[in-house]
């Protein structure tokens, strides 16, 4: 069921309006009428031929002629007519036996012309109503065509109706009526088909809506359970956040302790490297000291040996000196020094006297005395 104002209702209305406009546009063509003959009721064939209209001032009647309906390919059944449709000079539409001769114009030419002009003006005037007596004089189908032409197509064919003859106007009216009927049938058929399809779609949509409602109920139930699970998950998440916060604090404390331990370890490593370097230096120093001690032991041993040798040499020298002294004392009177002994001590006394003179009598000339009394010669000085 369509809801007024809904999207489906608006779409359906638009489709109907488009089809109606298309039918009105195609039905408005003036040259499309259908031939009416004495054949039984059949589907009207489509042709585009037109009978030549009699011309001349003496023409008194005109037979309704035919043109083809090319599209749409839809035909309309027309009831059989036993007689030919004619229009006399007075504008009256009658059914006449074709075997009878056509009426000839008489002394009513001016009156007939005026009637024809007035009927043309009534049919062609926009918004004018065709008199009932004029419509009653026309059979049903031409009357319906004239009314349809008057209602729907007069504004478009006003120029044509004002300049064309009455038979052209009636032909256009009849063609318009048949065309409008055909298009109406086509539009109604399409509308009925579309309505059936629309009903099917509505039924399918209703079924889909029911399925959707069921699925929605299931989704609601699932949503409620999901909300419960979500709340439980939120509680678990808050607890996890609290545990995570505690663990984070513990981890921060552990990181701080680890940092302190790392700094202490680094300091210990630095001290260890320093002690290792110092121990290495001490080892090298001890090794050098050991070598020096070994050298010292060797030197001490060599010194002890040298001391012993020196002691032995000293003893030997003392012995030799004692022997030489004893030999000198024993042989002193045989030496040259013994002969100069008196002269030696005299020169020493002279030098002491000249020293006193230099100190006490600086004006005294001591140099002359030094030449006379030279200092004593020393054996060691003479050797040097």
Secondary structure as UniProt FT lines:
FT   TURN            4..5
FT   HELIX           7..27
FT   TURN            30..31
FT   TURN            57..58
FT   STRAND          61..63
FT   STRAND          84..88
FT   TURN            89..90
FT   STRAND          93..96
FT   TURN            98..99
FT   TURN            107..108
FT   HELIX           109..124
FT   TURN            126..127
FT   HELIX           132..136
FT   HELIX           140..148
FT   HELIX           149..153
FT   TURN            154..156
FT   HELIX           158..163
FT   HELIX           166..330
FT   HELIX           332..334
FT   HELIX           336..339
FT   HELIX           341..360
FT   TURN            362..363
FT   HELIX           367..372
FT   HELIX           379..383
//
